[in-house]
């Protein structure tokens, strides 16, 4: 059987979408050596991230051409048993669709999107999920939201939790700090947050909370580091940083690749994820796998991911966020306990498990009797 996957996100710095499909492809190549896989790619750097044994086809980086023409033509020629896409499928497909919908923020938090983009997603995702044989989503929170907004049979929506790459591991803090000092001229100690610079990630709330922490505890030597791809929102955030009383302690790095992210997580004293809304919250797990204390929002899917291994706060409450940050920075025993709990929590998620569950969905949709488990190491 042949399976086709829209992998245009690989190489495009589309953060979570890219991490998701890149890790699935790697595990597919390892878990299933009997069936064929085709990845439809767009970026010149993508081939370097495609595992050996997976075929590739080029599609346009322009979404209108990719969805309106290229994918449909390739599917007709390749004749796969199904096509797996993220959010939006091609206008025409003569094979079953599996679609990954990581969240429905465009429906529940549309004010964080440009009006045209929100309207586009409402239209295209609705069309795709209604045509799909299965919808994959990373959390129970997102599954309930999808079922609430779309008239679907419950059995069509399957939870497949995301995971953390094995590259994220504990690194000695001083060594990580030395690496960042040399490559990025970044001072330590610091509090870290990771995420594209956009209003939904609540960077302004974190900035104000950090400012309050230092105002109440001037003895703390910490800096604040924002890691994330720059967007239209960057100018507003930089303006707020410049106007704050801690401007000399705040650093924006822009996009950072995974190889360097290992050291950013390893070097921080605390990872804070203050987002208003997430369908999963992968950076929470990445920080935990790196043995770093985590404080995150108590909304949407984030409590489901962090469980009891993180400090939760209301992202709308500066007081709660400030208290959470101060508690961890001032209490070394609390910080050490969170680090231990986080490593154990992150270990309960794996891309091998996610890929095995996804493959079993493929087999079911394609009418195959195959089954693969996360323990499988060779062919199915």
N, C-alpha and C positions, 0 to 999 in steps of 0.2 A: 504494500500500500504506500502511496505517496501523500505526504502532508505538506501544505504550503503555508508559510508564515510571512505576514507583512512585517518586515524588519527595517523599514525605512528610518526608524528612530536611531539606529546604531550609527554612532559617529557624529550625530547632530547636536550633542549636548542637551538632549531633551530630558535630562535628569532621570526621574523615576521611570518614565516609559522606556528609556534606553536601558537602564539597569535591569528592568524586568525582562525584556525580550532577549538581551544578551546572555543573562544567566540561564534562562530556559533553554536556549539553543545549546549552550555548553553541556547542560545536563541531558538534553535529548540525545546528543551525539554519543554520550557515554552509556545511557540506559537502554537505548534502542538501536541496535545495529542491524536489525532485520528490515525495517521499513526505510523509505527514502524521505528526506526532508529538503525542501527548497525554501531559501530565504530571499525575499524580495528586498533589495537594498537600494539606497539612494546616494549615500555619502562616499567620497573617494577613500576615506579612512576605514570604511566598514569592513572590507575583506579581511583586514588584519584581526578583526574581532569575531570572525565567523569560524567555528570549529572545523577541523578537517573532517571530510566526509559529508558535509552539508553543502549542497549545490546553491549557487546564487544566480539571480537574475536582476538586471538593472531596471529600476522604475524611476520616474521623474521625481525630483525633490519638490516640484510644484504640486501641492495637494490636489488641485483641480484636475490636472492631467493624470496624476497617479490614480485617483479614485474614479475619475470619469472615463479613463481609457486604458492606461497601462496594466492595472491589476486585472481588469476584465479580459484583456487580450492574453496575458500570461496564463491565467487560469484556464482559458479555453484551450490553449496549446498544451499546457502541462498536465491537464486532467487529474488534479489531485483529488483525494478522497474528501478533503475539506480545505477551507481557507481560514486561518486564524488572524484576526485583526485586533487593534486596540481602538475602542470607541466607535470608529466609523469604517464601514465596509464599502466596497466599490458600488457604483450605481447599478451595475449588472453583474451577477454572479450565477453561474450555472452549477455550482457545487454548494454543499452545506456550509454555513458560516458558524464559527465559534468566535465570540467577541469578548474581549476583556474590558470591563468598565470598572475602573479603579475607584471612582466616586461619582456622585451626581451633584457636585458643587455648583455647576452651571444652572441647576434647577433650584437648589436650596440656598445658595449664596450668590445669586446672579450679579449683585452689586460689585463683586470683585472682578467681574469680567467687563470688557468693552461690549457695548450693546450688540454690535454685529456678531461678535464671537459667541456670546451667550445664545443668541437667536439661531446661529448656525448649528451649534451643538444640540440645541433642543430639537431641531429638525432632523439632523443627520443621525444622531445617536438613537432617537426614537425609531427611525426607519430601520436602522441596523439591528437593534435588539428585538424588534418585532419579527424580523426575517430570520434571526439567528436560531440555530438548533440548540445552542447552550450559551449562557452568559457566565463568564468567570469574574469573580470579584474577590478582593483580598481580605475582607473582614465581614463579620456578622452585621456590623453597623451598616456597611455599604449594601449588603444583601437586602436588609430590611428597607433601606431607602429606595433601592431599585424596584422592589416589589410594590412599594407604596406608590411610586410615580408611574409605573408602567403596568398595564394589564397583562400579566404573564402568569403562566403556571409556575408554582413554587419550585417544582422539580427542575425547571429550566435554568435556575440561577444557582450556581455552585460556588461555595467559598473555597478559594485556594490561597492560603496566606502567603504573603511574600516572605522573603528571608534575607539573610545577610551574607555577602560574599566571604569566602574563607580568607581573603586577603586582610579583612579587618580582624585584628588580633591584638592582644595586649602588647604594648611597646613601652619600654622603660621611659618614664616621663622626661627625665633630664636629657636622655639621648634624643628623644623626639623634639624637645625644645631647642636643642643645639642645632638640629637639622633645619628647623624652621627659621632660626636666627640667621643661619648661613644663607639659605636659599631665598627667604622672603623678608629678611630683616625684621622679623616679628619678635617683639619682646614677650617675656613671660614673668609671672603666671598670667593666665587669661581664662575667661569664660567664653565658650564657643557656641555659636548657632549656625545651622546649615540650612539653606533653602534659597531658591530663586528670589530675587528682590522684588516682592509684590505685596500689596496690602494684606492679603489673606494670611501671610506668614507672621504678621504682627511684629515686625522689626521695631516700629516706633514704640510699642508697648514695652518691649525688652529694653530699648535704649533708656526710657524714662525710669524703669525699675532699677536698672543698673546705676543710673545717676543717683537714685534715692539710696541704694545700698551703700555707695561710697560716701554720700553725705552723712549717713548715720554711722558709718564705720570708716573714718578717714585713714585708719591704720592699714586697711587692706591695700595691697600693692597691685591688684588685678587690673587687666585690660579686658576689653570686649572685642571679640573678633566675629565679623559677619562673613561667612563663606557662602557664595551663591552667584549664579549668573546674573549679570546686570540687565535691567529692563527699563522701560519707560519710567518706572517708579524710583530708579536710582537717584535721580536729581533731587526728589523730595526728601529721600532719606539722608543724602549727603547734606542737604540744607539743615535738617534737624540736628544732625551730628555737629555741624559747625556752630550752631546756636546753643548747644548744650554746654554744661559746665565741665563735662568730661571729654571734650572733643579730642584732647591729646591722648586719650586712652582708648579710642575707638578706631578700629581698622576694618576696611572693606577690601577683601582680596580678589573679588570677582570669582569666576568659575575655577575650580580646582579639580584635577583628575584624581581617580581613586588611589593611584600610587602615592600621591602627596597627602591625600585625605587620611591615610593611615597615621601619618605623623601629626596632623592637626588634631585628630581625636586623641592620640596618645599624649599630646603635650598639654591638653587642657586640664584644668582642675574641676570643671563642671560643664556639662553640655545642657543647654536650655533650648527647648522646642516650644515656643509660645504660640503656635499657629491657632487660628480660630476654627479651622475645619480641615480634616484630613480623612481620606478613605483608608489610610493605613498609617503612614508615618515611619518610613524606612530609616531615616537618620537616627531615630530612637534606638533601633536595634544595632545600627552600626556603632554608635557610641557605647552601648552596653557590651557588645562583642569586644570592644577595645578596652574594656574594664575601666570605664569612666562613669562617674555618677551622673544621673539624668534627672532633670526636672522638666516636666512637660504639662501641656494643657489637659484639663479634665473633660474635654469635649470630643464629640464625634468618635472616631475609632482609636484615639490615642490611649485611653485607659485600657482598651482591649489589648493593645500592643505592649504597653509598659507593665500592666498588671501591678503587682505589689513591689516591683523592682525599681520604681521611680517615685519621685515626689510629684504629686499632682497639684495644679493650681488652676483657678479660674482665669483664663486669658483676658477677660474683660476687667479684672480687678488688679490694679497696679499694686495694691497693698499685699494681696496674696502672692503675686509673683515676686515682689521685693522680699517678702518673708522667706519664701522658698529658696531664693538665691543666697540670702544671708545665712540661713540655717546651715546650708551645705558648706559654704565657704568658711564659716566660723567653727564648725564642728567636724574635726578630722575623723572621729569615730563614726559619725553618721556617713561621712563621705566614703570611708572604707567599707562600711556595710553595704551601701548602695552599689559600690563597685563589684563586690562579691555577688550580690543578688543579680546584677545586670548580666554578668558573664553567664550565669546559669540560665537566665531568661532567654538570652539571645541564642543559646545552644539548642533551645527547644524548637527553633525554626530552622529550616534548611531548604536550599534551592533544589536539592535532590528530592525531598518530599514534595515540593511544589511541582516539579517537573513530572514526577511519577503520577501525581493526581491529575495533572493536565493531560498527560498521555492517555490515561484511562478514559478521560472525557473524549479525546480524539477517537479512541477505539470504539467507544460506545456509539458516537455519532456516525462513524464509518461502518457500523454494523459488524465489527470484528469481535472475536472472542478472546483476544489477547488481554492479559493483565500484567502490569508491571508494579513492583513495589520499590520503596525507597532503598531497600537493601540490595537491589539488583546492581550488578557491576558490569555485566556483559550484555549479550543479546537477550531479547525476550523470547 
